[in-house]
Amino acid sequence: MVADSGDASTRRTARRVAGRLNAPLPALVETGFGGAPRVVNRQLVALVREEWRVVDRWWTEQPVDRRYFEVVLESGQNVCVYRDREEGCWFTQNA
Amino acid sequence: MIACLLIPGFELRAALRSRPRLALVPAALAPDPSEEPLLGPVTAAASTVGVKPGMRLGEALATCPTLALVDRDPAAVEQEWEEVLRRLEDTGFAVDPVEHGVVVFETRGVERLYGGVQQALERALEAVGSGWDPRIGAATRRFTALAAASVARPGQILLVAEKEEESFLDPLPLSLLPLTRERYAELEGLGLRKIGELADLPGGAVAERLGTDGHKAWGLARGGRKAKVRGRKAAAELAEVLVFPEAVGNELTLRRALGSLLERLLARPERAGRPFRKLAMSARLVDGGSWRRAVTLRDATAEVARLRTALGPKLQELPAPLLELRLEAVELAEHTGQQLALVEPGGEETAGRLREGLRQVRASTGSGSVCAVVEVAPWSRIPETRALVVPRDE
């Protein structure tokens, strides 16, 4: 079978829709005092570098209420996690 | 409506076309030598004696010592599948093949032609032929159509109305969802057995416990997204075949045969001077099996010497002497030549090479594999809304 560039019969698993860049990924987080993360994805947190809140779109049906933490893990890795107060879950994301 | 036509165990059925006697005895598709020794699809006779697809080879042979192992026949599978798709296309359906044995299409365009959804789908079953035991599921969503086809009997058309989709999916087993074996085990450990039980859980909790794959499966359990089916553009056949009077295994002879096939393929008027982007070589082996390799060229070319260099080494991978060698042009490039400039502007060569590289990636991995990052709201406080990844097909 032959097809011109831009079309091929073999392209069965093609992804044709636009996707989000930097979409949040679910994270396993154990919290300590004050709700700050103590363990992130089974790694101990060595240091919480920064903390901030993002409250936005409260006027829509999909409001955003997140508490972000930038942490350094014991392995030295820098990770940004947030707790979604709407869904009640933790996610990792490059903020 | 979106319809899904399913032919279970297509690879085994295609391999058995040349050995129909084996379809009546306990037989299974042999595992791929390069992968884990797990059985492929099995015949009905094998299933009745306890042999199941995915079973370990040793366990299957212990369960049924007379089990016949059918060698994989990738060339026959490709050919038979293409014929099935063409018959559906000839009936008027714009098909979107998912994998061998699974194809999705919209019925909207032909409903009036055939007098309704049911009649149109009956025509689709007729077109495929009862020998393949096809079954069809139809619904307003893709996943529901696939689930309906999975539970339909051979030759049955299962239509699921939009308002009944949720109640239809709820009692179905979780195994219909695209999850890894570990994830199924995890869900079973949590006491979940049916799609409805997963769909009832809160999405956030599922994402936290099972990750991205689990969240996707949860979305499907709730019916999945409504999306249109885009039919493939019908492809034209451009292939050359060389049949040998007796089995050939000599590399020199094979290379000469390849050269001859290349010259014949290059001389075909349908090519209209366009160079090859992707080629596939297939062979019918002396023991009845087949072999197939596809090659994507870094630079689209129509030069015999370069094509020989790219394809020649693949002949060393042939597992046995062959009786028939086939060379097929899978994809052609658009351009027929390059306009050279006397003095090229700075960076032009790099940009040209980059474009060519991207075309090669697209040809080997498919449309939508090359994406561009487009900033939509760089000022946003919500990181995932700042930019989108948009497929770039040119």
Boltz contact constraints between the chains, C-beta under 6 A:
constraints:
  - contact:
      token1: [A, 1]
      token2: [B, 235]
      max_distance: 6.0
  - contact:
      token1: [A, 1]
      token2: [B, 237]
      max_distance: 6.0
  - contact:
      token1: [A, 2]
      token2: [B, 236]
      max_distance: 6.0
  - contact:
      token1: [A, 2]
      token2: [B, 238]
      max_distance: 6.0
  - contact:
      token1: [A, 2]
      token2: [B, 329]
      max_distance: 6.0
  - contact:
      token1: [A, 2]
      token2: [B, 332]
      max_distance: 6.0
  - contact:
      token1: [A, 3]
      token2: [B, 235]
      max_distance: 6.0
  - contact:
      token1: [A, 3]
      token2: [B, 331]
      max_distance: 6.0
  - contact:
      token1: [A, 4]
      token2: [B, 332]
      max_distance: 6.0
  - contact:
      token1: [A, 4]
      token2: [B, 334]
      max_distance: 6.0
  - contact:
      token1: [A, 5]
      token2: [B, 277]
      max_distance: 6.0
  - contact:
      token1: [A, 5]
      token2: [B, 333]
      max_distance: 6.0
  - contact:
      token1: [A, 5]
      token2: [B, 334]
      max_distance: 6.0
  - contact:
      token1: [A, 6]
      token2: [B, 393]
      max_distance: 6.0
  - contact:
      token1: [A, 7]
      token2: [B, 233]
      max_distance: 6.0
  - contact:
      token1: [A, 8]
      token2: [B, 331]
      max_distance: 6.0
  - contact:
      token1: [A, 9]
      token2: [B, 232]
      max_distance: 6.0
  - contact:
      token1: [A, 9]
      token2: [B, 235]
      max_distance: 6.0
  - contact:
      token1: [A, 11]
      token2: [B, 366]
      max_distance: 6.0
  - contact:
      token1: [A, 11]
      token2: [B, 367]
      max_distance: 6.0
  - contact:
      token1: [A, 12]
      token2: [B, 97]
      max_distance: 6.0
  - contact:
      token1: [A, 14]
      token2: [B, 366]
      max_distance: 6.0
  - contact:
      token1: [A, 14]
      token2: [B, 367]
      max_distance: 6.0
  - contact:
      token1: [A, 14]
      token2: [B, 368]
      max_distance: 6.0
  - contact:
      token1: [A, 15]
      token2: [B, 368]
      max_distance: 6.0
  - contact:
      token1: [A, 16]
      token2: [B, 368]
      max_distance: 6.0
  - contact:
      token1: [A, 16]
      token2: [B, 391]
      max_distance: 6.0
  - contact:
      token1: [A, 18]
      token2: [B, 388]
      max_distance: 6.0
  - contact:
      token1: [A, 18]
      token2: [B, 390]
      max_distance: 6.0
  - contact:
      token1: [A, 19]
      token2: [B, 389]
      max_distance: 6.0
  - contact:
      token1: [A, 20]
      token2: [B, 384]
      max_distance: 6.0
  - contact:
      token1: [A, 21]
      token2: [B, 373]
      max_distance: 6.0
  - contact:
      token1: [A, 21]
      token2: [B, 387]
      max_distance: 6.0
  - contact:
      token1: [A, 21]
      token2: [B, 389]
      max_distance: 6.0
  - contact:
      token1: [A, 22]
      token2: [B, 383]
      max_distance: 6.0
  - contact:
      token1: [A, 22]
      token2: [B, 384]
      max_distance: 6.0
  - contact:
      token1: [A, 23]
      token2: [B, 384]
      max_distance: 6.0
  - contact:
      token1: [A, 26]
      token2: [B, 207]
      max_distance: 6.0
  - contact:
      token1: [A, 26]
      token2: [B, 208]
      max_distance: 6.0
  - contact:
      token1: [A, 26]
      token2: [B, 211]
      max_distance: 6.0
  - contact:
      token1: [A, 54]
      token2: [B, 381]
      max_distance: 6.0
  - contact:
      token1: [A, 56]
      token2: [B, 381]
      max_distance: 6.0
  - contact:
      token1: [A, 64]
      token2: [B, 382]
      max_distance: 6.0
  - contact:
      token1: [A, 87]
      token2: [B, 204]
      max_distance: 6.0
  - contact:
      token1: [A, 89]
      token2: [B, 204]
      max_distance: 6.0
  - contact:
      token1: [A, 89]
      token2: [B, 208]
      max_distance: 6.0
  - contact:
      token1: [A, 93]
      token2: [B, 383]
      max_distance: 6.0
  - contact:
      token1: [A, 95]
      token2: [B, 383]
      max_distance: 6.0
